[in-house]
Amino acid sequence: MRRLAVLLAILIAACAGPTEPTHTATGMWKGAVGPHALTLSLTMHPNRSVSGVGVDTTAGSVTQFPVRGTVSGSTVVLLFTPESVDSGFSGRFTDAGRIEGSLEFPGYSTTVALHRQ
């Protein structure tokens, strides 16, 4: 829960003093976390906020969840709730087609790369 609070603080700070995004988050993004395939369909709005839908796919299930967040400069912060658990992603554009960062679930943290499709 502490990590989620930190992500929310980053999100609020990014909204309070935004800089021009280096790239748009709009589009379809894919990444893998262990046996989970993540697909995010995102829309970046003129105020730099992000909204969209995510899909978590494993061999036995498919879970859809809402995504919200913000982009400031090259930083991307996303919050979502797959499987009824608050989660967050904080990363940076490495170029227009890749975002690298960390994915935080309660009690679990890992790095992930999201690739534009």
N, C-alpha and C positions, 0 to 999 in steps of 0.2 A: 504494500500500500504506500510505503514511503517513496518508492520509485515513481509510482503514478503521481504522487503529489509533486515530485520534482519535474516530471514531464508537463504537468499542468502549469507549473510556474514558468517553465520555458515557453509554453504556448502563450501564456498571458504576456510575458516579456516581449515575445516576438510580435504580438499584436500591438503592444504599446509603442514600439519604436521600430516599425518595419523598414526594411530596405528593399530596394527593387529586386525581385526574384531574378536569379541568374538563368533559370529555365522554368518552363511551365510544368506543373504536376498533372495537367489534364492528360488523360489517356488511360490505357490499360497497362498494368504493371504486374509482373509475376516474380515470385521468389519461392524458395524452399526452406523449410525448417524441419529437419529430421524427416519423418514420414509425411509431413504436412506440406501440401502445395498451396501457396497463397496466391490469389488473384485479386487485385484491387482495381476497380474501375473508378477513377477519380476525375473530379471537375474542380479546377482552380478558378475562383471568382475574382472580379476586379479588386476587391479589398484584401486579396491574398489569402482568404480563407479557402479551405478545401473541404469538399463533401463528396460522398460516394458510397459505394457498396463493395464489401469484400466477400470472398468465398474461400473457405478453408476446406480442402479436399484431402481425405485420407482413403485408404483402401476400403474402409467400411462406412464412411459417412461423408456428407457434404453439408456444410453449415454456412449460411449467409448472414452477414452482419453489417450494420451501418458503420461508416468511417467519417470522421471529421478531423480537421486540423488546420495548419497554416504553413505558409512558406515565407521565409524571410532571408533574402540573399540566396545562399546556397543551402540553407538549413531547412529541412522538412520535418515537421512534428505531426504525428498522426495518433489519434486515440480511437479505440474501437473495443467492442465487447463480444468476442467470439466465445461460445460456450458459457455465456453468462458471467464472464470474468473480465473485469476492466484490464485492458492491455494498452501498451503504447509502443510507438516506434519513433525514434529520433535518429535522423541521418542527414547526409549531405549529398547533393548532386556531385558525382565525379565527372559527369558530362551530361548531355541532354537525354541520354538513354539509360542512365544507371544512377541509382541512389543506394549508398552504402550506409549502414548504421546498426543500431542495436534495437532488438525487440525485447520488451519487458512484459512478462506475465508474473503474477504474484508467485514468488518463490523460484522463478526461473528467468534467466537472462541469456541471450545469445546474439550473435551477429548475423546479419542477413543482408543480401544484396537483392535489390528489386530491379528488374530489367523491363524497359519499355517494350511492349509488344506491338 
